[in-house]
Amino acid sequence: MDTIKQKTALVKFEGAPHIEVRRMRWKATREFLKLFGRAYTGFIKGAMSAGLGENQKLAIIAQLPELIAQSDVLSAYLVTNATDLTAEQLDALDGLVASEVLRVALEINLDGEIKNSFAGIGAAIMAMMPAKNGPMTS
């Protein structure tokens, strides 16, 4: 197994110190996933009530980063837990700087390593489930 390293990035902008963006702590990650799940469920329910087909639903899933960016609660939670910024400091940032910090926070906190880790957890759990219509053993 490879060594896991804390991933960070610096967002630099003119006239002010840089902002360090990092992976969130586990507790913050769990809370973010809960908040995201609620927002996503509401989003999908709205899409289903609009009568979208399966292909359209898949297109919506591809837009998940935009869903987060458009949610004040999700984006503020992500940025304030991936940086040392307070909510007030985030609100006071220039719009371009804030959007770049959000983009980097999404990139770091939803990267391939994390996705693969969660996929591995899902695969391990699925491996414990009994096979459907499989042979019965006694």
C-alpha positions, 0 to 999 in steps of 0.5 A, spaced: 500 500 500 502 506 498 503 512 503 497 516 504 500 524 504 496 530 506 494 533 500 494 541 500 494 546 494 495 554 495 491 559 492 495 565 491 492 572 489 495 579 488 495 584 494 494 578 500 497 572 503 495 565 500 490 561 502 492 554 503 487 548 501 487 541 504 483 535 505 478 536 510 478 532 517 474 525 517 469 528 522 468 534 517 468 529 511 462 525 514 458 532 515 459 534 508 457 527 505 451 528 510 449 535 507 451 533 500 446 527 501 440 531 503 442 536 497 443 531 492 436 527 494 432 534 494 435 535 487 434 528 484 427 528 487 426 535 483 429 532 477 424 526 477 418 530 478 420 533 472 419 527 468 427 526 466 429 519 463 435 515 465 440 519 461 438 525 463 439 523 470 446 521 469 447 527 466 445 531 472 450 526 476 455 529 472 454 536 474 455 534 482 460 539 482 456 545 480 450 542 485 455 543 490 458 550 488 451 553 487 449 551 494 451 556 499 451 551 505 455 546 501 460 550 499 461 554 505 462 548 509 467 545 504 471 551 504 471 553 511 473 546 513 478 545 507 482 552 509 483 556 515 478 561 513 472 563 517 465 564 514 466 571 515 472 571 511 470 567 506 464 572 505 469 578 504 473 575 499 473 577 492 468 573 488 474 570 483 478 568 489 472 565 493 470 561 486 478 559 485 478 557 493 472 553 492 474 549 485 481 547 489 477 545 495 472 540 490 478 538 486 482 536 493 476 533 497 473 529 491 479 527 487 481 520 485 484 517 491 478 519 495 473 516 490 477 510 489 477 509 497 470 510 497 469 505 491 473 500 495 469 500 501 463 499 497 466 493 494 468 490 500 461 491 503 458 488 497 462 482 497 459 481 504 452 481 501 449 474 499 449 473 492 442 473 489 439 467 486 445 463 488 446 456 490 443 455 497 448 452 502 446 448 508 
